[in-house]
Amino acid sequence: MKINPSNLSPTDAHHLLVSVVLPRPIAWVSTVDRHGIFNLAPFSAFCIVSVEPAMVGFSVGTRRDGQKKDTLGNIETTKEFVINVVEESLAKAMNITSAPYPSDVSEMEEAGLTPVKADLVKAPLLAESPINMECRLKQVLKFGETATTDSFIIGELLLIHVRDELYANGEVQVSKLKVIGRLGGNMYCRIQDMFEMKRLTTE
Ligand SMILES: Cc1cc2nc3c(=O)[nH]c(=O)nc-3n(C[C@H](O)[C@H](O)[C@H](O)COP(=O)(O)O)c2cc1C
């Protein structure tokens, strides 16, 4: 089977892409709006963009009704955000925060989650999350000419908070993290079934 995504409807192209790029890490992004209301939503089109300077990026689509998602609007306004890591115990809460709440409703409150003051940005850290990354907006790249435009948000990592018990010998103890990833459709995965393979060369 050979599929050209440009021949598909936006919905079908989306379903195809999320079924071939996987597993995807989930950026659980907290922001604050101009009135001080906290916003939280998950985005699995998420990756490392650069190491020096340390930058990450994630892609935000457009709502079905053509409206801008609050996360994008808040980041364009404040130029700041926090990416929180999602553990399995937080999966249900993460799913609640993906619902399209009006912008004056805080998904954190709806999901019973706890905002904590960040060191360098106004967006809050999520207390329940084992890792939080404070980011400053570097660039927003816009793609597409239609109502379904995607915006790729690139942020510089200012400060990374790692729960103390997860950090030893200068490393995050990945095997202790119960992070989940996103697959196609409504499926998720765990990373408990890991294997090691050493690189053949050092770079
Ligand atoms: C696991 C998961 C991953 C998601 N990934 C994305 C994504 O990469 N891009 C996107 O635009 N929406 C994604 N969504 C949907 C957004 O979370 C959803 O549109 C949310 O309502 C946006 O909230 P906001 O308006 O507060 O920004 C995802 C939802 C879930 C549950």
The ligand as a MOL file (V3000), in Angstrom:
LIG
                    3D

  0  0  0     0  0            999 V3000
M  V30 BEGIN CTAB
M  V30 COUNTS 31 33 0 0 0
M  V30 BEGIN ATOM
M  V30 1 C -2.7160 12.4450 24.1830 0
M  V30 2 C -3.1920 13.6240 23.3760 0
M  V30 3 C -2.3300 14.2110 22.4720 0
M  V30 4 C -2.7300 15.3380 21.7260 0
M  V30 5 N -1.8560 15.8790 20.8340 0
M  V30 6 C -2.2090 16.9810 20.1320 0
M  V30 7 C -1.2870 17.5800 19.2250 0
M  V30 8 O -0.1470 17.1290 19.0440 0
M  V30 9 N -1.6940 18.7120 18.5760 0
M  V30 10 C -2.9210 19.2620 18.7800 0
M  V30 11 O -3.2350 20.3030 18.2000 0
M  V30 12 N -3.8210 18.7050 19.6460 0
M  V30 13 C -3.4810 17.5900 20.3190 0
M  V30 14 N -4.3770 17.0340 21.2050 0
M  V30 15 C -5.6630 17.6860 21.4180 0
M  V30 16 C -5.5330 18.8820 22.3850 0
M  V30 17 O -5.0830 18.4520 23.6570 0
M  V30 18 C -6.9290 19.5490 22.5270 0
M  V30 19 O -7.2710 20.1540 21.2890 0
M  V30 20 C -7.0440 20.5510 23.6590 0
M  V30 21 O -8.4130 20.8560 23.8470 0
M  V30 22 C -6.3150 21.8580 23.3970 0
M  V30 23 O -6.5430 22.6620 24.5250 0
M  V30 24 P -6.3450 24.2310 24.6050 0
M  V30 25 O -7.4040 24.8770 23.7300 0
M  V30 26 O -6.5290 24.5100 26.0540 0
M  V30 27 O -4.9790 24.5450 24.0990 0
M  V30 28 C -4.0310 15.8810 21.9150 0
M  V30 29 C -4.9090 15.2620 22.8310 0
M  V30 30 C -4.4890 14.1480 23.5420 0
M  V30 31 C -5.4490 13.4850 24.5130 0
M  V30 END ATOM
M  V30 BEGIN BOND
M  V30 1 1 1 2
M  V30 2 1 2 3
M  V30 3 2 2 30
M  V30 4 2 3 4
M  V30 5 1 4 5
M  V30 6 1 4 28
M  V30 7 2 5 6
M  V30 8 1 6 7
M  V30 9 1 6 13
M  V30 10 2 7 8
M  V30 11 1 7 9
M  V30 12 1 9 10
M  V30 13 2 10 11
M  V30 14 1 10 12
M  V30 15 2 12 13
M  V30 16 1 13 14
M  V30 17 1 14 15
M  V30 18 1 14 28
M  V30 19 1 15 16
M  V30 20 1 16 17
M  V30 21 1 16 18
M  V30 22 1 18 19
M  V30 23 1 18 20
M  V30 24 1 20 21
M  V30 25 1 20 22
M  V30 26 1 22 23
M  V30 27 1 23 24
M  V30 28 2 24 25
M  V30 29 1 24 26
M  V30 30 1 24 27
M  V30 31 2 28 29
M  V30 32 1 29 30
M  V30 33 1 30 31
M  V30 END BOND
M  V30 END CTAB
M  END
